[in-house]
Amino acid sequence: MKKKEILQAAIVLLIAVFLANALIPFFTGSEKPLIVLSGSMVPVMLPGDMVISRSVGPNELVAGDVMVFRDPGGRPDTLITHRIISIEEGEKRIFHTKGDANNAEDMFVVQASDVVGKLVFVLPFVGYLPDMLKHNKNIFLFTVILPAGLLILDEIRNLILYSNPARARKVERERKKIARRTSYAVRGKRLATFILISGLIFTGVVAHNLGENGSVVLGKESTIKNPGSLSRVYVITPDDYGKRMDIHFWYGVLTPANETQAYENQADVPEGVIAPSTWTQINETKVIAPENTPAAISTVPYILPVFWIISLAEINPYLPALAEVGLYTFLPALLLIPLWYRKSVIGRKKRRIKFRRLVAQWKRTLHLV
């Protein structure tokens, strides 16, 4: 087996293992996808997002986790996804919850028997796809009907080709010849140029709108501002995870300094926004915490979903910025694959020339000429 074939087989095996690891939990029921219908958890998840919940036991949850639970009001087939703000310990745990976008704690408590799972991932806007496919005939045609039709036509063509044994052998021989003459070339200089240009652009964008990152010691009251040109997400992760809910507000989205927001009533002003009047800039917020609380802070441009930024910041405060630069550096290169990755079929004459050049190069290398 050639090295190329071994590499391809290894890549296919890795992809298969990854897909199996990702999909098996959905078949076993330990993980399930849910569509967000309300804005009670904005900005962690927005209406139309798809969230993935993992089945966990009530004793595995801690304050600060986003929990999925059955509606305590008894509505059938209704699940709620809110954050745990406190837990009553006893014979059975009782959870107090709150939506991040709500001003007040939920009026109900959640019993351990109503716990369904814990939020583990968010897929932005994926929840809109089923509704779009249902109501937009053109999208349904191009994303479902047309690909399915092409697959069916291809299978019919293969059945016709292979119905005659002699013709089938001839087709296989031709395919093998083409496969032997097929080569794949990566234009390294062009790829490096794309990566370098997009890397410089997005590194500059992220760096210009980057806020404070790293270890901090919180005072009783701290102010976080956004003087940049893009919205920012800040995440404060205390060294003691259990103290996260003692920090108000441990994460948030700050708009650029040149944007203002009008509120008709003082009661409409979101929590965490300084609002001396009905007109206020929303580019800064007050963070209230127990004094001398050691924590890590991550403040990055709002160009990734908030849930992703929070999850990365929990690992390392610098990771969200690195992820933003990395993603937006390599994404343009992936979109421009036809410009730097080429497939070609070499004719007999070109193959002979290529072989002769290879032999001549080896002779020069071995000092035979």
C-alpha positions as CSV (number, residue, x, y, z in Angstrom):
1,M,0.0,0.0,0.0
2,K,1.4,3.4,-1.0
3,K,2.1,6.1,1.6
4,K,-0.7,8.3,0.1
5,E,-3.2,5.5,0.4
6,I,-2.1,4.8,4.0
7,L,-2.5,8.6,4.8
8,Q,-6.0,8.7,3.2
9,A,-7.0,5.6,5.2
10,A,-5.8,7.1,8.4
11,I,-7.7,10.3,7.8
12,V,-10.9,8.4,7.0
13,L,-10.5,6.4,10.2
14,L,-10.0,9.5,12.3
15,I,-13.1,11.1,10.8
16,A,-15.1,7.9,11.4
17,V,-14.0,7.8,15.0
18,F,-14.8,11.5,15.5
19,L,-18.3,11.1,13.9
20,A,-19.0,8.0,16.0
21,N,-17.9,9.7,19.2
22,A,-20.1,12.7,18.3
23,L,-23.2,10.9,17.1
24,I,-23.4,7.8,19.4
25,P,-24.6,9.9,22.4
26,F,-27.5,11.2,20.3
27,F,-28.6,7.7,19.5
28,T,-28.2,6.5,23.0
29,G,-30.1,9.5,24.4
30,S,-27.3,10.8,26.6
31,E,-27.2,14.0,24.5
32,K,-30.1,15.7,22.7
33,P,-30.5,18.8,20.5
34,L,-33.0,21.5,21.5
35,I,-34.2,24.6,19.7
36,V,-34.2,27.9,21.6
37,L,-37.6,29.6,21.4
38,S,-37.3,32.5,23.9
39,G,-34.8,35.2,24.7
40,S,-34.5,34.5,28.5
41,M,-30.9,33.4,28.1
42,V,-29.7,36.1,25.8
43,P,-26.8,36.6,24.9
44,V,-25.5,33.0,25.8
45,M,-28.1,31.6,23.4
46,L,-30.4,33.4,21.1
47,P,-33.8,32.5,19.7
48,G,-33.2,30.2,16.8
49,D,-30.0,28.7,18.1
50,M,-29.7,24.9,18.6
51,V,-28.3,23.8,22.0
52,I,-26.9,20.4,22.9
53,S,-27.7,19.1,26.4
54,R,-26.0,16.2,28.1
55,S,-27.8,13.9,30.6
56,V,-26.3,14.4,34.1
57,G,-27.4,13.5,37.6
58,P,-28.7,16.2,39.9
59,N,-25.7,15.8,42.2
60,E,-23.3,16.6,39.3
61,L,-24.7,20.2,38.9
62,V,-23.2,23.2,40.7
63,A,-24.3,26.9,40.9
64,G,-23.4,28.6,37.7
65,D,-24.3,25.7,35.4
66,V,-26.9,26.1,32.7
67,M,-29.5,23.4,33.4
68,V,-32.2,21.9,31.2
69,F,-35.3,20.8,33.2
70,R,-38.9,20.0,32.7
71,D,-41.4,22.8,33.2
72,P,-42.3,22.9,36.9
73,G,-45.7,24.2,35.8
74,G,-46.5,20.9,34.3
75,R,-46.7,21.9,30.7
76,P,-46.2,18.7,28.7
77,D,-43.2,18.3,26.3
78,T,-41.8,21.6,27.5
79,L,-38.2,22.0,28.6
80,I,-36.6,25.1,30.1
81,T,-32.9,26.1,30.0
82,H,-31.9,28.5,32.7
83,R,-28.9,29.1,34.9
84,I,-28.6,27.7,38.5
85,I,-28.1,30.6,40.9
86,S,-28.3,28.6,44.1
87,I,-28.9,25.1,45.4
88,E,-30.7,23.9,48.6
89,E,-29.0,20.8,50.0
90,G,-31.1,18.2,51.7
91,E,-32.5,14.7,51.2
92,K,-33.1,15.8,47.6
93,R,-31.5,18.8,46.0
94,I,-33.6,21.8,45.1
95,F,-32.4,24.3,42.4
96,H,-33.1,28.0,42.2
97,T,-32.8,29.2,38.6
98,K,-32.8,32.4,36.6
99,G,-32.6,33.4,32.9
100,D,-29.6,35.5,32.2
101,A,-31.7,38.1,30.4
102,N,-34.3,38.2,33.2
103,N,-34.2,40.8,36.0
104,A,-35.6,38.5,38.6
105,E,-35.2,34.9,39.8
106,D,-37.7,32.3,38.5
107,M,-40.9,32.2,40.6
108,F,-40.6,28.4,40.9
109,V,-38.0,26.0,42.2
110,V,-36.7,22.9,40.3
111,Q,-36.9,19.5,42.0
112,A,-34.1,17.0,41.3
113,S,-36.6,14.7,39.6
114,D,-37.2,17.4,36.9
115,V,-33.6,17.7,35.9
116,V,-33.0,16.6,32.3
117,G,-29.4,17.6,31.6
118,K,-26.8,20.3,31.4
119,L,-26.0,22.7,28.5
120,V,-22.8,21.6,26.7
121,F,-22.8,23.4,23.4
122,V,-24.5,26.0,21.3
123,L,-24.9,26.0,17.5
124,P,-25.9,29.6,16.3
125,F,-29.0,29.9,14.1
126,V,-29.1,26.2,13.2
127,G,-32.6,26.0,14.8
128,Y,-33.9,28.2,11.9
129,L,-33.1,25.6,9.3
130,P,-36.1,23.2,9.8
131,D,-38.5,26.2,9.7
132,M,-36.8,27.7,6.6
133,L,-36.9,24.3,4.8
134,K,-40.6,23.9,5.7
135,H,-41.7,27.4,4.5
136,N,-39.2,28.3,1.7
137,K,-39.6,26.0,-1.3
138,N,-36.4,27.3,-3.0
139,I,-34.2,26.5,0.0
140,F,-35.9,23.1,0.3
141,L,-35.3,22.4,-3.4
142,F,-31.6,23.3,-3.4
143,T,-30.7,21.8,0.0
144,V,-32.7,18.6,-0.1
145,I,-34.5,17.8,-3.4
146,L,-31.7,18.6,-5.8
147,P,-28.8,16.8,-3.9
148,A,-31.1,13.8,-3.4
149,G,-32.1,13.8,-7.1
150,L,-28.4,13.9,-8.1
151,L,-27.5,11.0,-5.9
152,I,-30.4,8.9,-7.3
153,L,-29.4,9.7,-10.9
154,D,-25.8,8.7,-10.1
155,E,-27.0,5.4,-8.7
156,I,-29.2,4.7,-11.7
157,R,-26.2,5.5,-14.0
158,N,-24.0,3.1,-12.0
159,L,-26.7,0.4,-12.3
160,I,-26.8,0.8,-16.1
161,L,-23.0,0.8,-16.4
162,Y,-22.5,-2.3,-14.3
163,S,-25.5,-4.2,-15.7
164,N,-23.2,-5.6,-18.5
165,P,-20.1,-7.4,-17.1
166,A,-17.9,-6.6,-20.0
167,R,-18.8,-2.9,-19.9
168,A,-18.3,-3.0,-16.1
169,R,-14.7,-4.3,-16.4
170,K,-13.9,-1.7,-19.1
171,V,-15.3,1.1,-16.8
172,E,-13.2,-0.2,-13.9
173,R,-10.0,-0.3,-16.0
174,E,-10.6,3.3,-17.2
175,R,-11.2,4.5,-13.7
176,K,-8.0,2.8,-12.5
177,K,-6.0,4.5,-15.3
178,I,-7.5,7.9,-14.5
179,A,-6.7,7.3,-10.7
180,R,-3.1,6.5,-11.6
181,R,-2.8,9.6,-13.7
182,T,-4.5,11.9,-11.2
183,S,-2.4,14.1,-9.1
184,Y,-3.2,16.6,-6.3
185,A,-1.1,19.7,-6.0
186,V,-1.1,22.3,-3.2
187,R,0.1,25.7,-4.2
188,G,2.0,26.4,-1.1
189,K,3.1,29.9,-1.8
190,R,-0.5,31.0,-2.7
191,L,-1.9,29.3,0.4
192,A,0.8,30.9,2.6
193,T,-0.1,34.3,1.1
194,F,-3.8,33.9,1.8
195,I,-3.1,32.8,5.4
196,L,-0.6,35.7,5.9
197,I,-2.9,38.4,4.6
198,S,-6.0,37.2,6.5
199,G,-3.9,36.6,9.6
200,L,-2.5,40.1,9.6
201,I,-6.0,41.6,9.0
202,F,-7.8,39.7,11.7
203,T,-4.9,39.9,14.2
204,G,-5.1,43.7,13.7
205,V,-8.9,43.7,14.2
206,V,-8.8,41.6,17.3
207,A,-5.8,43.4,18.8
208,H,-7.4,46.8,18.2
209,N,-10.6,45.7,20.0
210,L,-9.0,43.6,22.7
211,G,-9.6,44.5,26.4
212,E,-8.1,43.4,29.6
213,N,-7.0,39.7,29.7
214,G,-5.2,37.7,32.4
215,S,-5.3,37.4,36.1
216,V,-6.9,40.1,38.3
217,V,-7.9,40.7,41.8
218,L,-11.5,42.1,41.9
219,G,-12.4,45.0,44.2
220,K,-15.8,45.5,45.7
221,E,-16.8,47.4,42.6
222,S,-15.0,47.4,39.2
223,T,-15.8,49.2,36.0
224,I,-15.3,47.5,32.6
225,K,-15.4,49.8,29.6
226,N,-15.4,49.4,25.8
227,P,-13.6,52.2,24.0
228,G,-13.2,50.1,20.9
229,S,-15.0,50.1,17.6
230,L,-16.6,46.6,18.0
231,S,-18.8,45.1,20.6
232,R,-16.9,43.2,23.3
233,V,-17.7,40.2,25.4
234,Y,-16.1,40.1,28.9
235,V,-15.9,37.0,31.0
236,I,-14.7,36.9,34.7
237,T,-13.8,33.5,36.0
238,P,-13.0,33.4,39.7
239,D,-10.3,30.9,40.9
240,D,-13.0,29.3,43.0
241,Y,-15.7,28.3,40.5
242,G,-18.3,28.1,43.2
243,K,-18.1,31.9,43.8
244,R,-19.0,32.7,40.2
245,M,-22.6,33.6,41.1
246,D,-21.3,36.0,43.8
247,I,-20.0,38.2,41.0
248,H,-22.5,40.6,39.4
249,F,-22.2,40.5,36.5
250,W,-19.5,37.9,35.7
251,Y,-20.0,38.2,32.0
252,G,-21.6,40.6,29.6
253,V,-21.7,42.3,26.1
254,L,-20.5,45.9,25.8
255,T,-21.4,47.9,22.7
256,P,-18.9,50.3,21.1
257,A,-18.3,53.7,22.7
258,N,-19.9,55.6,19.8
259,E,-23.3,53.8,20.2
260,T,-26.1,54.9,22.5
261,Q,-29.4,53.3,23.4
262,A,-32.7,55.0,24.3
263,Y,-35.0,53.6,26.9
264,E,-38.5,54.9,27.4
265,N,-38.6,54.0,31.1
266,Q,-35.9,53.5,33.7
267,A,-37.3,50.0,34.4
268,D,-36.4,49.0,30.9
269,V,-32.7,49.5,31.4
270,P,-30.9,46.1,31.5
271,E,-29.1,45.0,34.7
272,G,-25.5,46.1,34.8
273,V,-26.0,49.2,32.6
274,I,-25.3,52.6,34.2
275,A,-28.4,54.6,33.4
276,P,-28.5,58.1,35.0
277,S,-31.2,59.1,32.6
278,T,-33.4,57.5,29.9
279,W,-30.5,58.1,27.5
280,T,-27.3,56.2,28.3
281,Q,-24.2,54.9,26.7
282,I,-24.1,51.1,27.1
283,N,-20.4,50.8,26.6
284,E,-19.5,50.2,30.2
285,T,-20.8,48.2,33.2
286,K,-20.2,47.8,36.9
287,V,-19.0,44.5,38.3
288,I,-19.7,44.0,41.9
289,A,-17.9,41.1,43.7
290,P,-16.6,40.2,47.2
291,E,-13.5,42.3,47.8
292,N,-10.1,40.8,46.9
293,T,-11.5,38.0,44.8
294,P,-8.8,36.4,42.7
295,A,-10.0,35.8,39.1
296,A,-9.2,35.7,35.5
297,I,-10.7,38.1,33.0
298,S,-11.1,37.8,29.2
299,T,-12.3,40.7,27.1
300,V,-12.5,40.0,23.4
301,P,-14.4,41.3,20.3
302,Y,-17.9,39.9,19.9
303,I,-17.2,37.9,16.7
304,L,-17.8,34.5,18.2
305,P,-20.9,33.2,19.9
306,V,-20.9,34.2,23.6
307,F,-21.2,30.6,24.8
308,W,-18.1,29.7,22.9
309,I,-16.2,32.7,24.4
310,I,-17.3,31.7,27.9
311,S,-16.3,28.1,27.4
312,L,-12.9,29.0,26.1
313,A,-12.3,31.6,28.8
314,E,-12.9,29.0,31.5
315,I,-9.9,27.0,30.1
316,N,-7.6,30.0,29.7
317,P,-8.3,33.8,29.5
318,Y,-6.2,34.2,26.4
319,L,-7.8,31.3,24.5
320,P,-10.9,33.3,23.1
321,A,-8.6,35.8,21.4
322,L,-6.4,33.1,20.0
323,A,-9.5,31.2,18.8
324,E,-10.9,34.3,17.1
325,V,-7.6,35.0,15.3
326,G,-7.2,31.4,14.3
327,L,-10.7,30.9,13.0
328,Y,-10.9,34.0,11.0
329,T,-7.4,33.5,9.6
330,F,-8.0,30.0,8.2
331,L,-11.7,30.4,7.3
332,P,-10.9,32.6,4.1
333,A,-8.3,30.0,3.1
334,L,-10.9,27.2,3.3
335,L,-13.4,29.2,1.3
336,L,-10.7,29.8,-1.4
337,I,-9.7,26.1,-1.7
338,P,-10.1,26.1,-5.6
339,L,-7.4,28.8,-5.8
340,W,-4.7,26.8,-3.9
341,Y,-5.6,23.2,-4.2
342,R,-5.6,21.7,-7.7
343,K,-6.5,18.3,-9.1
344,S,-5.2,17.4,-12.5
345,V,-5.0,14.3,-14.7
346,I,-1.6,13.8,-16.3
347,G,-1.4,12.5,-19.8
348,R,1.2,9.9,-21.0
349,K,3.5,12.4,-22.5
350,K,3.5,14.6,-19.4
351,R,4.1,11.6,-17.2
352,R,7.2,10.6,-19.2
353,I,8.5,14.1,-19.0
354,K,7.8,14.2,-15.3
355,F,9.5,10.8,-14.8
356,R,12.6,11.9,-16.7
357,R,12.9,15.1,-14.7
358,L,12.6,13.1,-11.5
359,V,15.4,10.7,-12.7
360,A,17.6,13.6,-13.6
361,Q,17.1,15.3,-10.3
362,W,18.1,12.0,-8.4
363,K,21.2,11.7,-10.6
364,R,22.2,15.3,-9.7
365,T,21.5,14.6,-6.0
366,L,23.7,11.4,-6.1
367,H,26.4,13.1,-8.1
368,L,26.0,10.6,-11.0
369,V,26.2,13.4,-13.6
